[in-house]
Every structure is written in C-alpha cells, then in structure tokens.
Amino acid sequence: MEKVHVFADLEELSDQAAQILFAAIEDDLSAGKEPAVILAGGTTPNGCYQKLAELLKSFPDGCSKTHWYFGDERWVGTESKESNEGMIRSNLLTPLNIAEERIHSWQAGMGSPIGRARQYEEILKQHFEDPGKYPDLLILGMGEDGHTASLFADGWAMRGGAPDPTRDAMPMSANLPGLTAAVYAPRVQSFRLTMTAAFLKRSRRIFFLVSGENKRETLSRVLKGDEELPASWMNLEHTRFLVTRDTVDTARL
C-alpha cells in the first residue's frame, strides 16, 4: 500500500477511508481478535465515521467485540460541540449501539486534567501493559500547525496543580514518559488530554485523515519528516496518509 493516497474531495476521502478502516477491523474480527481502535476527533473524520457505521452494521456481533478509545480529548463534557467523544458517539458509536463497557471515555471536564489523564493511563495499562498487546488501528488527524491528537509543539505536559500550567511541567516531545498526558496548549489557551506519542507509536496500523488546502505546506513538512511538527513523530514506516487533493502537492510525491 502506498504511503499517501490522494482523493478528489472530502466525500471521496470519507467513503474510501471508511472502506479501508472497515477492512482492517473485519480482518481482525475474522481472525478471532477483539480489535482495539483509537479514534481521532476534529472535523475531517465525521463523514468517514458515518460511512464506517453503515459498513459495521453488517457485523453486529463483531462490533460488540471491539474496544473503542479516544486518542485525545478537549477539556469539555461530551455534551459540548467541542467534544471529540461527543462527535464520535453521534456519528459512529451510537448508531451501532455500542455497549458502554466497550467505550473507554476520558470523562473530560470532571475533576482535574491531571487526574483524568492518570485515570485513563490506568485503563490503558489494563489492556496494553503486556508488551505483546498493542492498539490494532489508530486514526489520526492533523492540524494546520502540525499537531496530531493533542500533541502540540508548544504544549506542556502538566505534572502538578500550580496556577501557572507551565510551571513544574514538561515541554512537549516525542519522548514524553507514560501512556497519557494532561496538556496545556498556549496556542489554543486550553487544557487537553492525550495519549503520548510513545504509546500511539505502538499501533499496528496508523492512518492519517487530512483535508484542506490550508494544511498543504504542513503536510509536505510532515512527509519530509520535519521533527518540529508532532505529526511527524507519527510518520512511521507503516503509517498511511489518506488526503484530499487540495491538501497535497502531487508533483512532489
């Protein structure tokens, strides 16, 4: 499979990405596995998730065997229009009637970001502490600034409850310890919850879904491996980019 797949527009990207993701999940279910799927938020995946839900309805038993995770979350409740989990539930999980025990929520907006990040890390440890266990499918988006999940180049991984979020904090890097982090992102002036790059890299399959002309220069830098951009940290040998035509300079591929 080629590293970069270019589609005419967002509708074609959504349709073809859903087919690709469905095939991956179907392969795992057919092999008797209980797939672990990490989902991306943002706007680009919406149509893909709707189409994927339609495809997965043909595997009702399989859907009940799949574990669903969220790669990152904003510090809002699921009722907020800004919530990644809320969007994913609406477009994918609710239409499939996924049981709550198969949906692993950050429970964002309640308690403290650091506490929720630690709680989610414990959930991940229960499922992936064994070195032989790993996420089966990872879906990522990419911002115009080159962030992916909530790995922001100017972000700080918080370690304490100081009034200044960057005090007693670690600057964002590809080597943050642990499986999750509570992040303060100065550029968007908000708190986020995210899986770390080190954990995300363990995924067997990695797909970026990217659309929009405003991301063309950034995507070019990521494909060249510009380590200043967090999305580049996830550009591994087995990573695949599913993109719209306006996002990529095909002459340079």
C-alpha positions in Angstrom: 0.0 0.0 0.0 1.3 3.4 -1.0 2.2 5.8 1.9 0.0 8.7 0.5 -3.4 8.1 -1.0 -5.0 11.2 -2.7 -8.7 11.5 -3.1 -10.7 14.1 -5.1 -12.5 15.7 -2.2 -13.7 15.1 1.3 -16.6 13.0 0.2 -14.4 10.5 -1.7 -11.9 10.5 1.2 -14.7 9.7 3.7 -16.0 6.9 1.5 -12.7 5.3 0.8 -11.3 5.7 4.3 -14.3 4.0 5.7 -13.8 1.1 3.4 -10.1 0.8 4.4 -10.8 1.0 8.1 -13.7 -1.4 7.8 -11.4 -3.9 6.1 -8.9 -3.6 8.9 -11.5 -4.2 11.6 -13.0 -7.1 9.6 -9.6 -8.8 9.2 -9.1 -8.7 13.0 -12.6 -9.9 13.8 -12.3 -12.7 11.2 -9.0 -13.8 12.9 -10.8 -14.1 16.2 -9.3 -10.9 17.7 -11.1 -8.2 19.8 -9.7 -5.2 17.9 -8.6 -2.1 19.8 -9.4 1.0 17.8 -8.1 4.5 18.7 -10.3 7.2 17.2 -9.5 10.8 16.2 -11.6 13.9 16.7 -11.8 17.0 14.6 -14.0 17.7 11.6 -12.3 15.6 8.8 -13.4 12.2 10.1 -17.1 13.0 10.6 -18.2 11.6 7.2 -15.9 8.7 7.4 -17.3 7.6 10.8 -20.9 7.9 9.4 -20.0 5.6 6.5 -18.0 3.3 8.7 -21.0 2.8 11.0 -23.1 1.8 8.0 -20.5 -0.8 7.0 -20.1 -2.2 10.5 -23.8 -2.7 10.9 -23.2 -5.9 8.9 -21.1 -7.2 11.8 -23.3 -6.6 14.9 -21.6 -9.3 16.8 -18.1 -8.0 15.8 -19.0 -4.5 16.9 -19.7 -5.9 20.4 -16.2 -7.4 20.5 -14.3 -4.2 19.5 -12.8 -1.8 22.1 -13.0 1.9 21.2 -10.6 4.5 22.6 -10.2 8.2 22.0 -6.7 9.4 21.1 -7.3 12.8 22.8 -10.0 15.0 24.2 -10.7 18.6 24.9 -11.4 19.6 28.5 -15.2 19.6 27.9 -18.1 17.3 28.6 -19.5 15.0 25.9 -22.5 17.3 25.5 -20.2 20.1 24.2 -20.0 20.6 20.4 -16.2 20.8 21.0 -16.1 17.2 22.4 -14.3 14.6 20.4 -16.1 11.8 22.2 -19.4 13.5 21.6 -18.8 13.8 17.9 -17.6 10.2 17.6 -20.6 8.9 19.6 -23.0 10.7 17.4 -21.5 9.6 14.1 -20.2 6.1 14.9 -20.8 4.6 18.3 -24.5 5.4 19.0 -25.7 4.3 15.5 -24.0 0.9 16.3 -25.5 0.7 19.8 -22.0 0.0 21.2 -22.1 -1.1 24.9 -20.6 1.3 27.3 -18.1 -1.2 28.6 -16.5 -1.2 25.1 -16.2 2.6 25.0 -13.3 3.9 27.0 -14.0 7.5 27.9 -11.6 10.2 29.3 -14.5 11.6 31.3 -13.2 15.0 30.5 -14.5 18.2 32.2 -14.9 16.5 35.5 -12.3 16.6 38.3 -8.8 17.8 37.1 -7.0 17.2 33.8 -4.1 15.6 35.6 -6.4 13.2 37.5 -8.3 12.2 34.3 -5.0 11.6 32.4 -3.8 9.3 35.2 -7.2 7.5 35.3 -7.0 6.9 31.5 -3.4 5.7 31.8 -4.7 3.0 34.2 -7.3 1.9 31.7 -4.7 1.6 29.0 -2.4 -0.3 31.3 -5.1 -2.8 32.0 -5.4 -3.5 28.3 -1.9 -2.9 27.0 0.6 -3.4 29.8 1.7 -6.8 28.3 4.3 -6.0 25.6 2.5 -8.4 23.3 -0.6 -6.2 23.3 -1.0 -3.1 21.2 -3.7 -1.0 19.6 -4.8 -2.6 16.3 -5.9 0.5 14.5 -5.1 4.2 15.0 -6.8 7.0 13.3 -5.2 10.4 13.4 -6.0 13.9 12.2 -3.6 16.8 11.7 -3.9 20.5 12.4 -2.7 23.3 10.3 0.0 23.9 12.9 1.2 20.2 12.6 -0.3 18.9 15.9 -1.9 15.5 16.0 -4.0 14.1 18.8 -3.3 16.8 21.4 0.4 16.8 20.9 1.1 20.5 20.3 4.6 21.7 19.5 4.2 24.5 22.2 2.3 22.3 24.6 3.3 21.5 28.2 2.6 18.2 29.9 1.4 19.1 33.3 2.7 17.4 36.4 1.3 19.4 39.3 -1.6 21.8 40.1 0.3 25.1 40.0 -1.8 28.1 38.9 0.7 28.6 36.1 0.1 25.5 33.9 3.6 25.6 32.5 5.2 25.6 36.0 6.6 22.3 37.0 5.7 20.9 33.6 7.5 19.1 30.8 7.7 20.6 27.3 6.0 18.6 24.6 8.2 16.0 23.0 8.1 12.7 21.2 9.5 11.1 24.3 7.1 12.1 27.0 7.0 9.3 29.6 3.9 7.3 30.3 0.9 6.5 28.1 -1.1 9.7 28.6 -0.6 13.3 29.4 -2.6 16.3 30.6 -1.6 19.1 28.3 -1.8 22.8 28.4 -1.6 24.3 24.9 -0.8 28.0 24.9 -1.6 28.4 21.2 -5.3 27.5 21.9 -5.2 28.5 25.5 -6.9 25.4 26.7 -6.3 22.1 28.5 -6.3 18.8 26.7 -6.0 15.1 27.4 -3.9 13.0 25.1 -2.2 9.6 24.6 1.5 10.1 24.3 3.5 9.7 21.1 5.3 6.7 22.6 2.1 4.9 23.2 0.5 5.8 19.9 3.5 4.5 18.0 2.8 1.0 19.3 -0.3 0.8 17.0 -0.2 -1.9 14.3 -1.9 0.3 11.7 -1.8 4.1 11.6 -3.9 6.2 9.2 -3.9 10.0 9.0 -7.1 11.6 7.6 -6.2 15.0 6.3 -8.2 17.6 4.3 -8.0 21.3 3.4 -5.7 23.5 1.3 -4.6 25.3 4.5 -2.7 22.1 5.5 -0.7 21.6 2.3 2.6 23.1 3.5 2.3 21.4 6.8 1.6 18.0 5.3 4.6 18.5 3.0 6.8 19.1 6.0 5.4 16.0 7.8 6.0 13.8 4.8 9.6 15.0 4.8 10.0 14.1 8.4 10.2 17.6 10.0 10.6 16.7 13.6 9.5 20.2 14.7 5.9 19.1 13.9 4.4 16.5 16.3 2.5 14.8 13.4 6.0 13.9 12.0 6.6 11.8 15.1 3.8 9.5 13.9 5.1 9.3 10.3 6.4 5.7 10.7 7.2 3.1 8.1 3.7 1.6 8.3 1.9 5.0 8.6 -0.5 5.8 5.7 -1.9 9.2 4.8 -5.4 9.4 3.3 -5.7 13.0 2.0 -7.8 15.2 -0.3 -6.2 16.6 -3.5 -6.2 20.2 -2.2 -4.0 19.1 0.7 -1.1 17.7 -1.1 1.3 18.7 -3.9 1.1 15.6 -6.0 4.0 16.8 -8.2 6.3 16.4 -5.1 5.1 12.9 -4.0 
